[in-house]
């Protein structure tokens, strides 16, 4: 021990044979030794170890010692006799616990599970619940527990705990199998519900596919025939086209030759026509010129005549005007005299009036000037003051306006700078955002497509995973059932279940002691290999002989018998191969058997064994006949008067004595499974190996599907996240682009408004500055004007008063003179108007005379010019007439030549027309042929396209499909196509995958149904395992309980010095579940329930029970922790004496503080606490 509770330092306790006592004062830690043994053997309850948490077993420190981080306890046992089922002479069990909560279990320093330790000590009495660890608590548990709760100690003692553990494991597997069976059953039921509608859909789909197949065959045949016929027609058309093309080519060549000749003639004719036309045009031009010249002469003559007439008219008008002018001159002289006289009178009068008026005007003007000056001075003063205020206000207002304009201008400049920068950045951002939006949209579409692909792949993986999972579940259940069955059979075989105790002892010793086992071949059941169908018959035939032990010689048999006698293990039957001798059936009996109905063979002939065992097998089975059923066996036995023992496959037996044994086989019979185990083990091993390999393969496939599905699901989840992120991103980018464009438009409009406003503000600022300058100048000017105006006002006001007095007198005189002046002015005005009128008429007359002179001169010049022009035109007409006659002669020559060429062209035109008509006919026929060709090619292509689009067949494949056969009756084919299409339409919506789905579902249903059968078989096997374990446990518990009961009675009498005791089962319940009552009758008392005894009597009774169990199954050691605490001294000595009597094969370790116990101990260990909280051990060897 190290770090365990108070044993902080490494402490080694070596327990020798006999009785060892561990003593010490209360609180010294001696019971910690018992706790250490329990703990290392697997105790998991902190309460049992007198703690609240498992970490409490680790040394927690003292005032002088620090806590440790680990507790470790090792238990070393001598295993020379192989008491423990492990191939080591010494077994070391170690348990460690760390403060982190981690723990370790080791067997011989090799890590193992706690379960391995439990299994190692199962049914040995050693263990956390075993009867080899007996403390006061254990005694109290026996005393105070219910009768049902006492079963644990009896089950452990009877050796069925391992079977109960196996049963629990099998029941757990059975429960798992039943769950799998239920789940598979649900799936099968669901699939069964799907099968019926799928079957209908599949029938419809089959009809649809049959119709489609037939329709396909007919339509493909019709289309192929159409293509073939069209190609035949196309070949003929192509041949016609070649012939027509050749004919048209020859005609075109002939036409070309004629056209060349015609072109040459036409060109020559055209040249002559040109010359003729040119000559005609020239003649026409000359004729026109002559006509024009003659016309000009006539026009000129008319013009000359008109000019002469105008000249005469103008001369008359000129003379007449001269006469009028003389009259006008006389009238002008008269009016001039009248005007002159009036003028002189008026001038004299005006001179006087003017002088007076001038004085008046001067005085009035002066007066007005003075008044104006006064008024102006007053108004000027007021105006000046007003202008001064306005100028000041305007200057201040304009100054404020300039400041506001300046501030606004600066703000606009700054805002424009920001807008220019923002607009440039926004343009780049919009372009980048739009690019990102497009990329995001493309990425989203790619992600959606990839997500769709991943979803399809995931469904495929999930479907595969589901199928493989179902297969794995079913196979796993089957494997669990087989493994459990194999394990149970192996353990039963290893424990020699079904054999008598004596046979077990011999066979066990043979296994553990090879020297002893040399010469012992094994039990009869072990040397035989029996087919499954004959097991019941052979077991019946052998009876208890299956336990007979086969040996090489009589000496080997003798050796084994002596071992049984020495150990008082019971009796056994041996078959020495050197002594045993089988007596076969006589030949006549064999012949009768061979002819007998239902005879399967002799029992020895139906089993397999090594040749050396032939005599032994013949002695047991050689004279036993096996029949298929009881009727046949009875028939044969009656014929042979029961000369041969007969058995049937059902286990009926007809003995030679005439006795017939039959009926149902008892469950849990001793021989059950002894023969089948030899057969079942290799079969199950193979089934387990095969199923394990298959399960590994299925799980690999399942792992592959799961890994694939997980990978795809992760990828799909990642894609979903990516898609969501992309959708959000796309929405954000779209909104961002829209917002950016709106903002850009707003900024552009804002910039335009700001620029317009800036221009306006600059203009306003310039106007304001000019206004300020003007206002400042006006202020300076107005200040001087104001002083001057005030002085002028004073002087002007004095002059105004004097001027007004003089002006009034002069105004009266002036009015009188103005009346006279008005009369003179009227006379003068009339004379002036008459003179002016006559002078205008005279002037106009002179101008008219001069105009007529000019016109006369122009007429004379025009006449001379026109006469000269006529003379020149007459000369030109004579020259042009000669030229016209020469040109007419040339024209006649050209026309004669052209008529000859036109005659030749007329003949050629007929030939051209004829050849052109021939070409046109060829062309028309070619066009018709080309149309037919296109039509046939279109039909071929259309049919080929239909073949591909509707049936995915190339023409060559379709041709092969029809086998070269053509449709015989196209009318019938068309009718059938319509019928098939109508039938297909009548079917409505068709699930074409239904056939495959139905077959797949049916296959899966069949597979899972088979799996259900396998699960049911596995369930049955597990139930059989549980049933076999129950049978073994019942039998073994019954046998061992009887031994415990007898031992308890004997030990009770020894400890109490007489009296009686008993342990009784509750027979109203199953033997494996019933309660157990303890009855005791100490000497001198009545038999009564143990609970009615005194404390000491009860304790001693419980101790008697524990020692009774120990007597039946001696344990290598037994640790007794203060079990005698409730006993008086007399009983303590009695207990000590009893221990000395039985200590031969068991080490007794007693933790005690009673004197009587110490006195009988061979060794003493004293536990002390020299240092507070730390236990130390001192050993002492006692003298004998």
Secondary structure by P-SEA (a helix, b strand, c coil): cccccccccbbbbbbcccbbbbbbccccccaaaaaaaaaaaccccccccccccccccccccccccccccbbbbbbbbbcccccccccccbbbbbbbbccccbbbbbcccccccaaaaaaaaccccccccccccccaaaaaaaaccccccaaaaaaaaacaaaaaaaaaaaaaaaaaaaaaaaaaaaaaaaaaaaaaaaaaaaaaaaaaaaaaaaaaaaaaaaaaaaaaaaaaaaaaaaaaaaaaaaaaaaaaaaaaaaaaaaaaaaaaaaaaaaaaaaaaaaaaaaaaaaaaaaaaaaaaaaaaaaaaaaaaaaaaaaaaaaaaaaaaaaaaaaaaaaaaaaaaaaaaaaaaaaaaaaaaaaaaaaaaaaaaaaaaaaaaaaaaaaaaaaaaaaaaaaaaaaaaaaaaaaaaaaaaaaaaaaaaaaaaaaaaaaaaaaaaaaaaaaaaaaaaaaaaaaaaaaaaaaaaaaaaaaaaaaaaaaaaaaaaaaaaaaacccccaaaaaaaaaaaacccccccccccccccccccccaaaaaaaaacccccbbbbccaaaaaaaaaaaaaaccccccccccccbbbbcccaaaaaaaaacccccccccccccccccaaaaaaaccccccccccaaaaaaaaaaacccbbbbcccbbbbccccccccccccccccccaaaaaaaaaaaaaaaaaaaaaaaaaaaaaaaaaaaaaaaaaaaaaaaaaaaaaaaaaaaaaaaaaaaaaaaaaaaaaaaaaaaaaaaaaaaaaaaaaaaaaaaaaaaaaaaaaaaaaaaaaaaaaaaaaaaaaaaaaaaaaaaaaaaaaaaaaaaaaaaaaaaaaaaaaaaaaaaaaaaaaaaaaaaaaaaaaaaaaaaaaaaaaaaaaaaaaaaaaaaaaaaaaaaaaaaaaaaaaaaaaaaaaaaaaaaaaaaaaaaaaaaaaaaaaaaaaaaaaaccccaaaaaaaacccccccaaaaaaaaaaaaaaaaaacccccaaaaaaaaaaaaaaaaaaaaaaaaaaaaaaaaaaaaaaaaaaaaaaaaaaaaaaaaaaaaaaaacbbbbbccccccccccbbbbbbbbbcccccccccccccaaaaaaaaaaaaaaaaaaccccbbbbccccccccaaaaaaaaaaaaaccccbbbbbbcccaaaaaaccbbbbbbcccccbbbbbbbbbcc
